[in-house]
Amino acid sequence: MNLRSPFVFALLGLSLHVACGGKAVAPSDDTGSDGGSATTGGSGGGTVPEAGSDGGSTATGGSGGGILPDAGTSACAPGFCQNAVLSSCGDSSFTPLPAMHCVTPAGQDGYCCLPTCGGFGGAPCPEGTWCDYSGGPACGAVDNTGVCRLAESACPENCPGVCGCNGSFYCNACYAHQDGQDITGDLSCQNDAGPPFLQDIQGIWLIGWSGGLRHFSWVRLRVGGPADGQADFLAGDDLESNQPYWDCTGTGQWILTAKPDTVGLSFPDGCANLGFEAITFLSFAPPTGYPAGAILTASIESTSGVPLEGYKFPPDWCNAAMSSCADPFAW
């Protein structure tokens, strides 16, 4: 047999491809009609499952494993498929994802290569990704580097409270990832007084809007836990030239929702047509002198779609029972 014949070379190439975990099919056959993907490779093999309920997906194969840079919609996220050998991914700024074969935008064979990030150099990740330090000390300590992974597109509706590598508070890891951050076991961002947002919102607020008549009501937010507490409502019937925004007086509850900087309000039983409302604190600013006595102002967005004004007052502005408050519009 002529060992230099093109036929023999083709057979040898196919054998090597299959032995290394490849498939004897065109790359386009890796993707099913539902847009998912299944990739096997390495001596141990492995399968890339579709995204789980947490929005992540895991790839195993070869001598190691790794987490896909996306939520399982493709074998390799756009921009991470490099036309390079698996061992190097082109240069040292990329880390190869074991046994992840992909096709580059130019239609060439390649491997999924994740940008290396963190460490003392502090190499940043591209927009829409976060630096995963799970292979070593958290947040790049001791010159630990990580790899950039795509952030989840949707986050779960829970808020246990976590701290990002930037020291900021997030409801859960998913929201940290969407802000480009890994999370750390150090919970110092949740000190005894709570994270900065909780420190800002707890206390007595006058919330509503102006237009013709004023439309304002009082609420006192008391922090009871890392993400919830008691809400004491006072309608504000006695405010000058005012029609209450919430026609409600009594004790309810508040919780942090999964949406950043958003408080969900549960109103007392008996408050007509009021059950639950979410308000998002878009920004905080120093007081302007109006209304009199306010110590902080806020721009607020409600689930009703009405832009709201928020004014925070000192703790003694209302009585302890939250049945009476001084009128700042009468000054």
VENQUINOR-V615196 format. One record per residue. RES is the residue in one letter. PHI is phi in whole degrees, -180 to 180 (999 if undefined). D_CENTER is the distance of its C-alpha to the mean C-alpha in Angstrom with 1 decimal. Layout:
res = <RES:RES>
phi = <PHI:PHI>
d_center = <D_CENTER:D_CENTER>
//
This chain:
res = <M:N:L:R:S:P:F:V:F:A:L:L:G:L:S:L:H:V:A:C:G:G:K:A:V:A:P:S:D:D:T:G:S:D:G:G:S:A:T:T:G:G:S:G:G:G:T:V:P:E:A:G:S:D:G:G:S:T:A:T:G:G:S:G:G:G:I:L:P:D:A:G:T:S:A:C:A:P:G:F:C:Q:N:A:V:L:S:S:C:G:D:S:S:F:T:P:L:P:A:M:H:C:V:T:P:A:G:Q:D:G:Y:C:C:L:P:T:C:G:G:F:G:G:A:P:C:P:E:G:T:W:C:D:Y:S:G:G:P:A:C:G:A:V:D:N:T:G:V:C:R:L:A:E:S:A:C:P:E:N:C:P:G:V:C:G:C:N:G:S:F:Y:C:N:A:C:Y:A:H:Q:D:G:Q:D:I:T:G:D:L:S:C:Q:N:D:A:G:P:P:F:L:Q:D:I:Q:G:I:W:L:I:G:W:S:G:G:L:R:H:F:S:W:V:R:L:R:V:G:G:P:A:D:G:Q:A:D:F:L:A:G:D:D:L:E:S:N:Q:P:Y:W:D:C:T:G:T:G:Q:W:I:L:T:A:K:P:D:T:V:G:L:S:F:P:D:G:C:A:N:L:G:F:E:A:I:T:F:L:S:F:A:P:P:T:G:Y:P:A:G:A:I:L:T:A:S:I:E:S:T:S:G:V:P:L:E:G:Y:K:F:P:P:D:W:C:N:A:A:M:S:S:C:A:D:P:F:A:W>
phi = <999:-83:-70:-100:-72:-58:-64:-66:-61:-64:-63:-63:-64:-65:-62:-65:-64:-69:-63:-90:99:-79:-116:-85:-140:-68:-56:-67:-77:-72:-109:-82:-68:-90:84:-82:-147:-134:-125:-120:177:76:-68:-93:73:160:-130:-92:-78:-71:-61:-85:-67:-89:84:-109:-149:-125:-117:-127:157:60:-87:-140:-150:-171:-101:-60:-75:-130:-95:92:-78:-155:-66:-152:-67:-55:91:-101:-89:-110:-84:-152:-76:-61:-69:-123:54:93:-156:-73:-83:-124:-114:-72:-86:-53:60:-95:-78:-150:-120:-69:-56:-84:85:-93:-69:-158:-129:-75:-120:-97:-60:-80:-141:76:76:-63:-72:66:-59:-80:-96:-63:-58:88:-126:-138:-91:-91:-101:-63:-83:-168:-55:-65:59:80:-67:54:59:-72:-102:-132:-127:-80:-127:-66:-72:-62:-83:-140:-114:-69:-89:-139:-145:-71:91:-137:-112:-84:-63:-89:83:-91:-87:-133:-62:-154:-62:-59:-69:-64:-61:-66:-96:83:-120:-84:-107:-126:-75:-75:-101:-67:-70:-110:-80:-59:-87:90:-64:-52:-62:-66:-64:-71:-85:-70:130:-96:-124:-109:-125:165:-149:-111:163:69:-76:-78:-133:-131:-143:-99:-148:-110:-99:-110:-80:-109:-155:-68:-148:-161:171:-97:-121:-102:-103:-138:-59:91:-60:-91:-71:-64:50:-131:-114:-54:-72:-111:-81:-157:-136:145:-108:-128:-136:-135:-140:-77:-96:-69:-73:-57:58:-124:-113:-96:-105:-107:-86:-62:-60:97:-82:-58:62:-120:-129:-148:-141:-104:-124:-106:-84:-72:-162:-119:-150:-63:-66:-108:100:-131:-71:-60:94:-66:-110:-161:-119:-145:-96:-126:-120:-103:-64:-73:89:-85:-65:-118:-106:-131:-131:-94:-124:-61:-58:-94:-68:-119:-74:-62:-81:55:-109:-155:-134:-66:-91:-74:-86:-89:-84>
d_center = <61.7:60.6:57.5:56.7:56.5:53.4:53.3:53.1:50.3:48.3:48.9:47.8:44.7:43.7:44.5:42.4:39.5:39.7:40.4:37.2:35.1:35.3:36.4:39.7:38.1:36.7:33.0:32.3:33.3:30.2:28.2:29.1:29.5:26.2:24.3:23.3:24.8:26.7:27.7:30.1:31.6:33.2:35.9:33.8:32.2:28.9:26.9:23.5:22.4:20.2:16.6:16.5:15.0:11.9:11.3:12.9:16.5:19.1:22.1:25.3:28.5:31.1:31.5:27.8:24.4:21.0:17.6:17.5:15.5:14.4:14.1:17.9:18.9:21.1:22.7:21.3:18.8:20.7:21.8:21.6:24.9:27.7:31.4:32.2:33.5:31.2:32.3:31.3:29.0:31.1:30.5:29.0:25.8:24.6:24.2:25.6:23.8:26.7:28.8:26.3:28.7:27.6:29.3:28.8:28.7:32.4:33.1:33.8:33.1:30.4:27.9:24.1:23.6:20.4:20.5:21.2:19.2:19.5:22.6:25.1:25.0:21.3:21.0:17.8:15.8:16.0:13.6:10.9:11.1:10.5:13.5:14.1:16.8:17.4:21.0:22.1:21.7:18.2:16.8:19.9:22.5:26.0:25.4:23.1:21.6:18.7:17.9:15.3:13.3:11.6:7.9:7.7:8.8:8.0:6.3:9.0:10.6:11.1:10.7:12.7:11.4:10.7:11.6:10.3:13.2:13.5:14.4:11.8:10.7:7.2:7.7:6.7:6.3:4.0:1.1:4.4:5.2:4.2:6.1:8.5:8.8:10.2:10.8:14.4:16.8:18.0:17.0:19.0:16.3:17.2:20.9:23.6:22.9:19.2:16.5:17.5:16.0:17.9:20.9:20.9:20.8:23.2:26.7:28.8:27.5:29.6:27.5:28.8:30.3:33.6:35.9:39.6:39.2:36.3:33.8:32.3:31.7:30.9:28.2:28.0:24.7:25.4:22.8:23.7:20.9:17.5:16.0:19.1:22.7:25.8:26.2:29.8:30.7:33.9:34.8:36.5:39.7:41.7:39.9:42.1:42.0:38.8:37.7:35.0:31.5:31.0:34.4:33.5:34.7:33.8:31.1:27.8:24.4:20.9:17.5:14.0:12.1:8.6:8.7:8.4:12.1:13.5:16.3:17.9:21.7:24.1:27.6:30.9:33.0:35.7:33.7:34.7:32.1:29.2:26.9:23.3:21.6:18.2:18.4:15.8:17.1:16.7:18.8:21.3:24.7:28.0:30.7:33.1:36.0:35.3:35.4:37.6:36.1:32.4:30.6:27.2:26.2:23.0:22.1:20.6:19.6:20.6:20.0:23.6:22.9:25.2:24.3:25.1:26.4:25.7:28.1:27.9:31.2:32.7:32.8:36.5:36.2:36.5:38.6:37.3:37.6:35.6:38.5:39.5:37.9:39.8:39.8:38.3:39.7:43.2:43.4>
//
